Amino acid sequence: MGSRGYGVVSENGDRIDGASEDALFEMISALDDTHNTFIVIEPDTDDPAWFASVAVLEGQGFEVVRRDPAYREHKVHTDSDISRIAFDLIVWLAARNLASQPGSPTPDI
């Protein structure tokens, strides 16, 4: 298990456990429109409860998907600023990490 409880894997098989904002930036920067078109971020469990992904769009930019059924969240948006994507994902991932800590509030369902 990664130090932060999640892993990032790219289509070409690169994997980073508990990636930092800089590592996410590097993995997104390495995406292309032929052989390495997406990354997926999910918890280090056998049955992941949430995920995020970044995929190359035809032309320019990226499609970013964040899904967490526990919070009834399924957001899809596009962006071309890799720095902003990496930052937004780190903030989103931090919320998932905090929610998994003992004594953390559970989502209202």
N, CA, C and O atoms as CSV, one atom per row, in Angstrom:
chain,resi,resn,atom,element,x,y,z
A,1,MET,N,N,0.854,-1.181,0.000
A,1,MET,CA,C,0.000,0.000,0.000
A,1,MET,C,C,0.890,1.230,0.000
A,1,MET,O,O,1.928,1.254,0.661
A,2,GLY,N,N,0.489,2.234,-0.729
A,2,GLY,CA,C,1.226,3.483,-0.781
A,2,GLY,C,C,1.098,4.247,0.520
A,2,GLY,O,O,0.189,3.999,1.313
A,3,SER,N,N,2.000,5.163,0.729
A,3,SER,CA,C,1.996,5.914,1.973
A,3,SER,C,C,0.740,6.756,2.142
A,3,SER,O,O,0.372,7.093,3.267
A,4,ARG,N,N,0.088,7.095,1.063
A,4,ARG,CA,C,-1.118,7.911,1.155
A,4,ARG,C,C,-2.370,7.093,0.897
A,4,ARG,O,O,-3.470,7.647,0.900
A,5,GLY,N,N,-2.237,5.791,0.674
A,5,GLY,CA,C,-3.397,4.937,0.530
A,5,GLY,C,C,-3.999,4.867,-0.865
A,5,GLY,O,O,-5.091,4.327,-1.044
A,6,TYR,N,N,-3.301,5.405,-1.846
A,6,TYR,CA,C,-3.795,5.318,-3.220
A,6,TYR,C,C,-2.611,5.166,-4.175
A,6,TYR,O,O,-1.462,5.421,-3.816
A,7,GLY,N,N,-2.922,4.749,-5.378
A,7,GLY,CA,C,-1.900,4.613,-6.395
A,7,GLY,C,C,-2.351,5.260,-7.688
A,7,GLY,O,O,-3.544,5.434,-7.937
A,8,VAL,N,N,-1.375,5.611,-8.500
A,8,VAL,CA,C,-1.630,6.196,-9.810
A,8,VAL,C,C,-0.981,5.270,-10.825
A,8,VAL,O,O,0.199,4.939,-10.713
A,9,VAL,N,N,-1.758,4.857,-11.814
A,9,VAL,CA,C,-1.230,3.984,-12.856
A,9,VAL,C,C,-1.574,4.576,-14.213
A,9,VAL,O,O,-2.674,5.085,-14.423
A,10,SER,N,N,-0.619,4.502,-15.129
A,10,SER,CA,C,-0.851,5.020,-16.479
A,10,SER,C,C,-1.140,3.856,-17.422
A,10,SER,O,O,-0.893,2.696,-17.093
A,11,GLU,N,N,-1.660,4.185,-18.582
A,11,GLU,CA,C,-1.980,3.168,-19.578
A,11,GLU,C,C,-0.754,2.341,-19.948
A,11,GLU,O,O,-0.882,1.152,-20.236
A,12,ASN,N,N,0.422,2.943,-19.946
A,12,ASN,CA,C,1.626,2.206,-20.327
A,12,ASN,C,C,2.217,1.396,-19.174
A,12,ASN,O,O,3.273,0.782,-19.329
A,13,GLY,N,N,1.545,1.387,-18.019
A,13,GLY,CA,C,1.962,0.541,-16.902
A,13,GLY,C,C,2.789,1.216,-15.838
A,13,GLY,O,O,3.106,0.584,-14.830
A,14,ASP,N,N,3.155,2.480,-16.014
A,14,ASP,CA,C,3.874,3.189,-14.949
A,14,ASP,C,C,2.966,3.296,-13.738
A,14,ASP,O,O,1.766,3.531,-13.873
A,15,ARG,N,N,3.544,3.122,-12.543
A,15,ARG,CA,C,2.755,3.200,-11.317
A,15,ARG,C,C,3.540,3.954,-10.256
A,15,ARG,O,O,4.747,3.774,-10.094
A,16,ILE,N,N,2.810,4.808,-9.535
A,16,ILE,CA,C,3.381,5.508,-8.392
A,16,ILE,C,C,2.400,5.336,-7.243
A,16,ILE,O,O,1.209,5.614,-7.383
A,17,ASP,N,N,2.906,4.876,-6.108
A,17,ASP,CA,C,2.069,4.754,-4.917
A,17,ASP,C,C,2.082,6.072,-4.169
A,17,ASP,O,O,3.146,6.627,-3.894
A,18,GLY,N,N,0.887,6.580,-3.835
A,18,GLY,CA,C,0.784,7.803,-3.051
A,18,GLY,C,C,1.435,8.996,-3.706
A,18,GLY,O,O,2.182,9.722,-3.049
A,19,ALA,N,N,1.180,9.218,-4.968
A,19,ALA,CA,C,1.854,10.259,-5.745
A,19,ALA,C,C,1.656,11.663,-5.177
A,19,ALA,O,O,0.598,11.991,-4.642
A,20,SER,N,N,2.684,12.469,-5.305
A,20,SER,CA,C,2.643,13.878,-4.920
A,20,SER,C,C,2.080,14.703,-6.078
A,20,SER,O,O,1.838,14.188,-7.170
A,21,GLU,N,N,1.881,15.982,-5.815
A,21,GLU,CA,C,1.431,16.885,-6.878
A,21,GLU,C,C,2.442,16.915,-8.025
A,21,GLU,O,O,2.056,16.908,-9.194
A,22,ASP,N,N,3.725,16.948,-7.697
A,22,ASP,CA,C,4.760,16.951,-8.736
A,22,ASP,C,C,4.736,15.658,-9.549
A,22,ASP,O,O,4.892,15.689,-10.769
A,23,ALA,N,N,4.543,14.526,-8.878
A,23,ALA,CA,C,4.495,13.244,-9.587
A,23,ALA,C,C,3.280,13.188,-10.503
A,23,ALA,O,O,3.372,12.685,-11.623
A,24,LEU,N,N,2.134,13.702,-10.035
A,24,LEU,CA,C,0.950,13.756,-10.902
A,24,LEU,C,C,1.223,14.637,-12.120
A,24,LEU,O,O,0.872,14.282,-13.246
A,25,PHE,N,N,1.844,15.775,-11.886
A,25,PHE,CA,C,2.193,16.674,-12.993
A,25,PHE,C,C,3.039,15.927,-14.021
A,25,PHE,O,O,2.775,16.014,-15.220
A,26,GLU,N,N,4.047,15.200,-13.564
A,26,GLU,CA,C,4.933,14.471,-14.472
A,26,GLU,C,C,4.171,13.386,-15.229
A,26,GLU,O,O,4.370,13.219,-16.432
A,27,MET,N,N,3.306,12.649,-14.541
A,27,MET,CA,C,2.560,11.575,-15.212
A,27,MET,C,C,1.582,12.136,-16.245
A,27,MET,O,O,1.425,11.564,-17.324
A,28,ILE,N,N,0.929,13.247,-15.921
A,28,ILE,CA,C,0.004,13.866,-16.881
A,28,ILE,C,C,0.787,14.428,-18.065
A,28,ILE,O,O,0.353,14.313,-19.211
A,29,SER,N,N,1.936,15.032,-17.790
A,29,SER,CA,C,2.774,15.586,-18.860
A,29,SER,C,C,3.250,14.500,-19.824
A,29,SER,O,O,3.475,14.768,-21.004
A,30,ALA,N,N,3.400,13.287,-19.327
A,30,ALA,CA,C,3.889,12.181,-20.154
A,30,ALA,C,C,2.797,11.550,-21.019
A,30,ALA,O,O,3.089,10.697,-21.857
A,31,LEU,N,N,1.543,11.963,-20.820
A,31,LEU,CA,C,0.461,11.396,-21.629
A,31,LEU,C,C,0.592,11.843,-23.077
A,31,LEU,O,O,1.056,12.947,-23.360
A,32,ASP,N,N,0.176,10.969,-23.991
A,32,ASP,CA,C,0.172,11.305,-25.406
A,32,ASP,C,C,-1.109,10.755,-26.034
A,32,ASP,O,O,-1.922,10.142,-25.341
A,33,ASP,N,N,-1.292,10.965,-27.308
A,33,ASP,CA,C,-2.546,10.540,-27.935
A,33,ASP,C,C,-2.431,9.220,-28.692
A,33,ASP,O,O,-3.261,8.921,-29.549
A,34,THR,N,N,-1.392,8.423,-28.374
A,34,THR,CA,C,-1.271,7.134,-29.057
A,34,THR,C,C,-1.130,5.946,-28.114
A,34,THR,O,O,-1.960,5.039,-28.158
A,35,HIS,N,N,-0.098,5.919,-27.254
A,35,HIS,CA,C,0.187,4.717,-26.465
A,35,HIS,C,C,0.067,4.913,-24.955
A,35,HIS,O,O,0.145,3.946,-24.198
A,36,ASN,N,N,-0.116,6.118,-24.525
A,36,ASN,CA,C,-0.205,6.413,-23.091
A,36,ASN,C,C,-1.238,7.521,-22.923
A,36,ASN,O,O,-0.887,8.672,-22.661
A,37,THR,N,N,-2.501,7.172,-23.073
A,37,THR,CA,C,-3.562,8.172,-23.197
A,37,THR,C,C,-4.273,8.518,-21.892
A,37,THR,O,O,-5.076,9.450,-21.869
A,38,PHE,N,N,-4.000,7.789,-20.797
A,38,PHE,CA,C,-4.722,8.091,-19.560
A,38,PHE,C,C,-3.954,7.630,-18.332
A,38,PHE,O,O,-3.058,6.789,-18.407
A,39,ILE,N,N,-4.335,8.214,-17.193
A,39,ILE,CA,C,-3.922,7.724,-15.876
A,39,ILE,C,C,-5.177,7.502,-15.059
A,39,ILE,O,O,-6.203,8.139,-15.294
A,40,VAL,N,N,-5.092,6.595,-14.098
A,40,VAL,CA,C,-6.185,6.324,-13.174
A,40,VAL,C,C,-5.608,6.372,-11.770
A,40,VAL,O,O,-4.534,5.832,-11.506
A,41,ILE,N,N,-6.333,7.023,-10.881
A,41,ILE,CA,C,-5.949,7.121,-9.477
A,41,ILE,C,C,-7.048,6.447,-8.677
A,41,ILE,O,O,-8.223,6.784,-8.830
A,42,GLU,N,N,-6.678,5.491,-7.819
A,42,GLU,CA,C,-7.672,4.827,-6.990
A,42,GLU,C,C,-7.027,4.319,-5.711
A,42,GLU,O,O,-5.806,4.174,-5.643
A,43,PRO,N,N,-7.843,4.047,-4.696
A,43,PRO,CA,C,-7.285,3.571,-3.433
A,43,PRO,C,C,-6.638,2.199,-3.593
A,43,PRO,O,O,-6.975,1.427,-4.490
A,44,ASP,N,N,-5.702,1.926,-2.695
A,44,ASP,CA,C,-5.002,0.644,-2.696
A,44,ASP,C,C,-5.843,-0.409,-1.979
A,44,ASP,O,O,-5.490,-0.864,-0.891
A,45,THR,N,N,-6.948,-0.786,-2.594
A,45,THR,CA,C,-7.817,-1.827,-2.050
A,45,THR,C,C,-8.234,-2.760,-3.174
A,45,THR,O,O,-8.082,-2.442,-4.354
A,46,ASP,N,N,-8.758,-3.910,-2.792
A,46,ASP,CA,C,-9.222,-4.868,-3.796
A,46,ASP,C,C,-10.487,-4.393,-4.497
A,46,ASP,O,O,-10.722,-4.745,-5.653
A,47,ASP,N,N,-11.292,-3.612,-3.821
A,47,ASP,CA,C,-12.553,-3.127,-4.384
A,47,ASP,C,C,-12.621,-1.614,-4.192
A,47,ASP,O,O,-13.287,-1.143,-3.270
A,48,PRO,N,N,-11.942,-0.841,-5.050
A,48,PRO,CA,C,-11.869,0.618,-4.854
A,48,PRO,C,C,-13.244,1.275,-4.819
A,48,PRO,O,O,-14.096,1.000,-5.665
A,49,ALA,N,N,-13.450,2.138,-3.839
A,49,ALA,CA,C,-14.728,2.821,-3.675
A,49,ALA,C,C,-14.809,4.098,-4.507
A,49,ALA,O,O,-15.910,4.570,-4.790
A,50,TRP,N,N,-13.676,4.665,-4.904
A,50,TRP,CA,C,-13.660,5.912,-5.671
A,50,TRP,C,C,-12.521,5.849,-6.682
A,50,TRP,O,O,-11.651,4.980,-6.604
A,51,PHE,N,N,-12.538,6.772,-7.622
A,51,PHE,CA,C,-11.426,6.874,-8.566
A,51,PHE,C,C,-11.425,8.259,-9.196
A,51,PHE,O,O,-12.415,8.990,-9.158
A,52,ALA,N,N,-10.290,8.588,-9.770
A,52,ALA,CA,C,-10.153,9.777,-10.611
A,52,ALA,C,C,-9.336,9.343,-11.825
A,52,ALA,O,O,-8.511,8.432,-11.744
A,53,SER,N,N,-9.581,10.007,-12.941
A,53,SER,CA,C,-8.799,9.697,-14.135
A,53,SER,C,C,-8.547,10.970,-14.921
A,53,SER,O,O,-9.296,11.943,-14.833
A,54,VAL,N,N,-7.481,10.935,-15.683
A,54,VAL,CA,C,-7.138,12.028,-16.598
A,54,VAL,C,C,-6.837,11.366,-17.937
A,54,VAL,O,O,-6.010,10.458,-18.016
A,55,ALA,N,N,-7.508,11.821,-18.982
A,55,ALA,CA,C,-7.317,11.255,-20.317
A,55,ALA,C,C,-7.071,12.359,-21.333
A,55,ALA,O,O,-7.625,13.454,-21.236
A,56,VAL,N,N,-6.237,12.047,-22.299
A,56,VAL,CA,C,-5.936,12.989,-23.380
A,56,VAL,C,C,-7.162,13.143,-24.271
A,56,VAL,O,O,-7.786,12.154,-24.655
A,57,LEU,N,N,-7.501,14.370,-24.592
A,57,LEU,CA,C,-8.566,14.645,-25.554
A,57,LEU,C,C,-7.955,14.794,-26.942
A,57,LEU,O,O,-6.801,15.198,-27.085
A,58,GLU,N,N,-8.734,14.468,-27.947
A,58,GLU,CA,C,-8.258,14.727,-29.311
A,58,GLU,C,C,-8.013,16.222,-29.446
A,58,GLU,O,O,-8.808,17.037,-28.978
A,59,GLY,N,N,-6.950,16.559,-30.064
A,59,GLY,CA,C,-6.606,17.974,-30.177
A,59,GLY,C,C,-5.754,18.383,-29.001
A,59,GLY,O,O,-4.592,17.990,-28.898
A,60,GLN,N,N,-6.335,19.176,-28.108
A,60,GLN,CA,C,-5.597,19.644,-26.941
A,60,GLN,C,C,-6.404,19.455,-25.689
A,60,GLN,O,O,-7.634,19.421,-25.724
A,61,GLY,N,N,-5.708,19.332,-24.583
A,61,GLY,CA,C,-6.353,19.290,-23.290
A,61,GLY,C,C,-6.596,17.881,-22.788
A,61,GLY,O,O,-6.195,16.889,-23.396
A,62,PHE,N,N,-7.273,17.840,-21.644
A,62,PHE,CA,C,-7.498,16.592,-20.938
A,62,PHE,C,C,-8.921,16.550,-20.401
A,62,PHE,O,O,-9.505,17.581,-20.068
A,63,GLU,N,N,-9.467,15.348,-20.323
A,63,GLU,CA,C,-10.736,15.123,-19.639
A,63,GLU,C,C,-10.394,14.591,-18.255
A,63,GLU,O,O,-9.643,13.625,-18.119
A,64,VAL,N,N,-10.946,15.223,-17.238
A,64,VAL,CA,C,-10.706,14.829,-15.855
A,64,VAL,C,C,-12.019,14.311,-15.286
A,64,VAL,O,O,-13.046,14.986,-15.349
A,65,VAL,N,N,-11.974,13.106,-14.731
A,65,VAL,CA,C,-13.157,12.490,-14.134
A,65,VAL,C,C,-12.841,12.220,-12.669
A,65,VAL,O,O,-11.793,11.665,-12.340
A,66,ARG,N,N,-13.754,12.616,-11.802
A,66,ARG,CA,C,-13.641,12.319,-10.370
A,66,ARG,C,C,-14.950,11.673,-9.943
A,66,ARG,O,O,-16.021,12.252,-10.122
A,67,ARG,N,N,-14.863,10.468,-9.377
A,67,ARG,CA,C,-16.070,9.740,-8.983
A,67,ARG,C,C,-15.896,9.178,-7.583
A,67,ARG,O,O,-14.937,8.462,-7.295
A,68,ASP,N,N,-16.844,9.518,-6.719
A,68,ASP,CA,C,-16.876,9.000,-5.356
A,68,ASP,C,C,-18.334,8.796,-4.971
A,68,ASP,O,O,-18.987,9.732,-4.511
A,69,PRO,N,N,-18.856,7.574,-5.155
A,69,PRO,CA,C,-20.273,7.319,-4.860
A,69,PRO,C,C,-20.661,7.613,-3.411
A,69,PRO,O,O,-21.814,7.957,-3.151
A,70,ALA,N,N,-19.734,7.487,-2.467
A,70,ALA,CA,C,-20.052,7.759,-1.067
A,70,ALA,C,C,-20.500,9.205,-0.860
A,70,ALA,O,O,-21.267,9.496,0.057
A,71,TYR,N,N,-20.025,10.098,-1.704
A,71,TYR,CA,C,-20.397,11.511,-1.624
A,71,TYR,C,C,-21.296,11.930,-2.786
A,71,TYR,O,O,-21.510,13.119,-3.024
A,72,ARG,N,N,-21.817,10.937,-3.504
A,72,ARG,CA,C,-22.667,11.180,-4.673
A,72,ARG,C,C,-21.996,12.143,-5.660
A,72,ARG,O,O,-22.622,13.056,-6.198
A,73,GLU,N,N,-20.732,11.909,-5.869
A,73,GLU,CA,C,-19.945,12.788,-6.731
A,73,GLU,C,C,-19.543,12.046,-8.005
A,73,GLU,O,O,-18.978,10.954,-7.963
A,74,HIS,N,N,-19.849,12.664,-9.117
A,74,HIS,CA,C,-19.362,12.198,-10.422
A,74,HIS,C,C,-19.199,13.441,-11.282
A,74,HIS,O,O,-20.157,13.934,-11.878
A,75,LYS,N,N,-17.980,13.934,-11.334
A,75,LYS,CA,C,-17.703,15.170,-12.058
A,75,LYS,C,C,-16.784,14.887,-13.232
A,75,LYS,O,O,-15.797,14.162,-13.111
A,76,VAL,N,N,-17.124,15.470,-14.360
A,76,VAL,CA,C,-16.315,15.359,-15.568
A,76,VAL,C,C,-16.096,16.772,-16.090
A,76,VAL,O,O,-17.054,17.522,-16.278
A,77,HIS,N,N,-14.849,17.133,-16.322
A,77,HIS,CA,C,-14.570,18.444,-16.914
A,77,HIS,C,C,-13.313,18.353,-17.768
A,77,HIS,O,O,-12.569,17.375,-17.705
A,78,THR,N,N,-13.097,19.370,-18.549
A,78,THR,CA,C,-11.900,19.423,-19.385
A,78,THR,C,C,-11.027,20.593,-18.948
A,78,THR,O,O,-11.512,21.600,-18.431
A,79,ASP,N,N,-9.740,20.433,-19.167
A,79,ASP,CA,C,-8.778,21.472,-18.802
A,79,ASP,C,C,-7.517,21.228,-19.603
A,79,ASP,O,O,-7.245,20.100,-20.016
A,80,SER,N,N,-6.754,22.271,-19.823
A,80,SER,CA,C,-5.477,22.118,-20.525
A,80,SER,C,C,-4.292,22.530,-19.650
A,80,SER,O,O,-3.142,22.411,-20.071
A,81,ASP,N,N,-4.563,23.009,-18.444
A,81,ASP,CA,C,-3.511,23.453,-17.533
A,81,ASP,C,C,-3.118,22.297,-16.613
A,81,ASP,O,O,-3.823,21.998,-15.649
A,82,ILE,N,N,-1.997,21.653,-16.912
A,82,ILE,CA,C,-1.567,20.479,-16.155
A,82,ILE,C,C,-1.323,20.822,-14.693
A,82,ILE,O,O,-1.632,20.018,-13.813
A,83,SER,N,N,-0.779,21.991,-14.420
A,83,SER,CA,C,-0.540,22.403,-13.026
A,83,SER,C,C,-1.845,22.456,-12.245
A,83,SER,O,O,-1.916,21.973,-11.115
A,84,ARG,N,N,-2.865,23.033,-12.837
A,84,ARG,CA,C,-4.164,23.138,-12.171
A,84,ARG,C,C,-4.790,21.753,-11.974
A,84,ARG,O,O,-5.363,21.477,-10.920
A,85,ILE,N,N,-4.684,20.888,-12.975
A,85,ILE,CA,C,-5.227,19.541,-12.853
A,85,ILE,C,C,-4.553,18.806,-11.694
A,85,ILE,O,O,-5.231,18.213,-10.855
A,86,ALA,N,N,-3.224,18.844,-11.648
A,86,ALA,CA,C,-2.484,18.149,-10.587
A,86,ALA,C,C,-2.847,18.704,-9.218
A,86,ALA,O,O,-3.058,17.939,-8.277
A,87,PHE,N,N,-2.923,20.030,-9.097
A,87,PHE,CA,C,-3.288,20.652,-7.818
A,87,PHE,C,C,-4.697,20.248,-7.392
A,87,PHE,O,O,-4.909,19.842,-6.249
A,88,ASP,N,N,-5.659,20.359,-8.306
A,88,ASP,CA,C,-7.049,20.003,-7.982
A,88,ASP,C,C,-7.166,18.542,-7.560
A,88,ASP,O,O,-7.914,18.220,-6.636
A,89,LEU,N,N,-6.432,17.659,-8.231
A,89,LEU,CA,C,-6.486,16.245,-7.866
A,89,LEU,C,C,-5.876,15.992,-6.493
A,89,LEU,O,O,-6.400,15.185,-5.726
A,90,ILE,N,N,-4.780,16.667,-6.175
A,90,ILE,CA,C,-4.164,16.483,-4.852
A,90,ILE,C,C,-5.123,16.935,-3.755
A,90,ILE,O,O,-5.237,16.271,-2.725
A,91,VAL,N,N,-5.808,18.047,-3.962
A,91,VAL,CA,C,-6.792,18.520,-2.977
A,91,VAL,C,C,-7.917,17.505,-2.838
A,91,VAL,O,O,-8.333,17.183,-1.726
A,92,TRP,N,N,-8.414,16.997,-3.975
A,92,TRP,CA,C,-9.488,16.009,-3.961
A,92,TRP,C,C,-9.036,14.728,-3.263
A,92,TRP,O,O,-9.783,14.150,-2.474
A,93,LEU,N,N,-7.812,14.286,-3.556
A,93,LEU,CA,C,-7.281,13.080,-2.926
A,93,LEU,C,C,-7.088,13.267,-1.423
A,93,LEU,O,O,-7.314,12.333,-0.655
A,94,ALA,N,N,-6.679,14.441,-0.999
A,94,ALA,CA,C,-6.511,14.715,0.427
A,94,ALA,C,C,-7.837,14.557,1.160
A,94,ALA,O,O,-7.868,14.055,2.283
A,95,ALA,N,N,-8.922,14.976,0.542
A,95,ALA,CA,C,-10.243,14.812,1.162
A,95,ALA,C,C,-10.583,13.333,1.310
A,95,ALA,O,O,-11.190,12.943,2.308
A,96,ARG,N,N,-10.210,12.508,0.349
A,96,ARG,CA,C,-10.446,11.074,0.441
A,96,ARG,C,C,-9.608,10.485,1.567
A,96,ARG,O,O,-10.091,9.644,2.326
A,97,ASN,N,N,-8.356,10.921,1.680
A,97,ASN,CA,C,-7.469,10.427,2.732
A,97,ASN,C,C,-7.991,10.794,4.109
A,97,ASN,O,O,-7.979,9.967,5.020
A,98,LEU,N,N,-8.450,12.030,4.267
A,98,LEU,CA,C,-8.991,12.454,5.556
A,98,LEU,C,C,-10.242,11.674,5.905
A,98,LEU,O,O,-10.444,11.313,7.064
A,99,ALA,N,N,-11.076,11.412,4.932
A,99,ALA,CA,C,-12.315,10.678,5.178
A,99,ALA,C,C,-12.051,9.250,5.621
A,99,ALA,O,O,-12.889,8.650,6.293
A,100,SER,N,N,-10.891,8.689,5.256
A,100,SER,CA,C,-10.597,7.314,5.613
A,100,SER,C,C,-9.963,7.180,6.998
A,100,SER,O,O,-9.737,6.065,7.468
A,101,GLN,N,N,-9.672,8.309,7.655
A,101,GLN,CA,C,-9.064,8.279,8.981
A,101,GLN,C,C,-10.108,7.959,10.048
A,101,GLN,O,O,-11.250,8.405,9.945
A,102,PRO,N,N,-9.727,7.190,11.075
A,102,PRO,CA,C,-10.671,6.888,12.165
A,102,PRO,C,C,-11.197,8.168,12.794
A,102,PRO,O,O,-10.442,9.114,13.021
A,103,GLY,N,N,-12.487,8.193,13.073
A,103,GLY,CA,C,-13.111,9.346,13.703
A,103,GLY,C,C,-13.544,10.414,12.722
A,103,GLY,O,O,-14.114,11.426,13.128
A,104,SER,N,N,-13.286,10.212,11.446
A,104,SER,CA,C,-13.698,11.188,10.434
A,104,SER,C,C,-15.194,11.083,10.200
A,104,SER,O,O,-15.760,9.996,10.313
A,105,PRO,N,N,-15.847,12.198,9.876
A,105,PRO,CA,C,-17.270,12.138,9.602
A,105,PRO,C,C,-17.549,11.291,8.368
A,105,PRO,O,O,-16.768,11.289,7.417
A,106,THR,N,N,-18.649,10.586,8.389
A,106,THR,CA,C,-19.034,9.787,7.240
A,106,THR,C,C,-19.954,10.595,6.358
A,106,THR,O,O,-20.650,11.488,6.842
A,107,PRO,N,N,-19.969,10.298,5.070
A,107,PRO,CA,C,-20.822,11.057,4.160
A,107,PRO,C,C,-22.304,10.822,4.444
A,107,PRO,O,O,-22.696,9.735,4.869
A,108,ASP,N,N,-23.116,11.835,4.209
A,108,ASP,CA,C,-24.563,11.696,4.328
A,108,ASP,C,C,-25.099,11.026,3.080
A,108,ASP,O,O,-24.944,11.538,1.971
A,109,ILE,N,N,-25.725,9.887,3.266
A,109,ILE,CA,C,-26.278,9.175,2.108
A,109,ILE,C,C,-27.756,8.981,2.302
A,109,ILE,O,O,-28.421,8.402,1.443
